[in-house]
Amino acid sequence: MEERTITLNELIRLAKTRSGLSQETLRKSLQALLGAASEALDEGKRVSLDNFGSFYVRTIEERTVTPPPPHNTPVIVPKHQIVRFKPSKNIFFYHIKY
């Protein structure tokens, strides 16, 4: 199966055909939605979208990794945070509903 990435512009065009809204309205709405989600994640909150999935922040503790030879000097990876996504069980049926 060929993997294909959908860009923001393509996503907005697809949403336009489903909603009938203008591309500019959809672009502003999407930017506002993503900005609000980003702020919530910055505050340590979980962002849950019904029938789609949840985004949450996970803290990765400091650890030491050793790369393969010839560069086998241990490297310390500092403690950091990453955003994770857990899809809903119904994510593949979301397009049928909307």
C-alpha positions in Angstrom: 0.0 0.0 0.0 1.4 3.4 -1.0 1.8 5.8 1.8 0.8 9.4 1.0 1.0 12.5 3.1 -1.9 15.0 3.0 -0.8 18.6 3.3 -2.6 21.3 5.2 -3.9 22.8 1.9 -5.2 19.5 0.7 -6.9 18.9 4.0 -8.6 22.3 3.8 -9.7 21.6 0.2 -11.2 18.2 1.3 -13.0 19.9 4.2 -14.3 22.6 1.8 -16.0 20.0 -0.3 -17.7 18.4 2.7 -18.7 21.6 4.5 -19.3 24.2 1.8 -17.4 26.8 3.8 -14.7 29.0 2.3 -11.1 27.9 2.4 -10.2 31.1 4.3 -12.8 30.3 7.0 -11.6 26.8 7.3 -7.9 27.8 7.5 -8.6 30.3 10.3 -10.8 27.8 12.1 -8.1 25.1 11.9 -5.4 27.5 13.0 -7.5 28.5 16.0 -8.3 24.9 16.9 -4.7 23.8 16.7 -3.5 26.9 18.6 -6.0 26.1 21.4 -5.0 22.5 21.5 -1.3 23.5 21.6 -2.0 25.8 24.6 -3.9 23.1 26.4 -1.0 20.6 25.9 1.5 23.2 27.1 -0.6 23.4 30.3 -0.3 19.7 30.7 -3.9 19.0 29.8 -5.2 16.1 27.6 -7.0 17.1 24.4 -9.7 14.6 23.5 -11.7 14.7 20.2 -14.8 12.6 20.2 -14.6 9.6 17.9 -11.1 10.6 16.8 -8.6 10.3 19.6 -6.7 12.0 22.4 -3.4 14.0 22.5 -1.4 14.1 25.7 2.0 15.0 26.9 4.3 12.3 28.2 7.6 12.9 30.1 10.6 10.8 29.1 13.1 10.5 31.9 16.8 11.0 31.4 18.7 8.0 30.1 22.0 6.9 28.7 22.2 5.3 25.2 25.2 3.8 23.5 25.3 4.0 19.7 26.8 1.2 17.7 30.5 1.0 16.9 32.7 2.9 15.9 30.9 5.7 17.8 30.2 3.8 20.9 30.7 6.6 23.4 27.7 6.7 25.7 25.4 9.7 25.2 23.1 11.1 27.9 19.6 11.9 26.6 18.1 14.6 28.9 14.6 14.4 30.4 12.1 15.8 27.9 8.4 15.9 27.0 6.8 14.5 23.9 3.2 14.6 22.6 1.5 11.3 22.1 -1.7 10.4 20.2 -4.1 7.6 21.1 -6.6 7.0 18.4 -10.3 6.3 19.2 -11.6 2.8 18.6 -14.0 4.4 16.1 -11.5 6.5 14.1 -11.9 4.5 10.9 -15.7 5.1 11.0 -15.4 8.8 11.6 -15.7 9.7 7.9 -19.0 7.8 7.6 -20.5 9.8 10.5 -19.4 13.2 9.3 
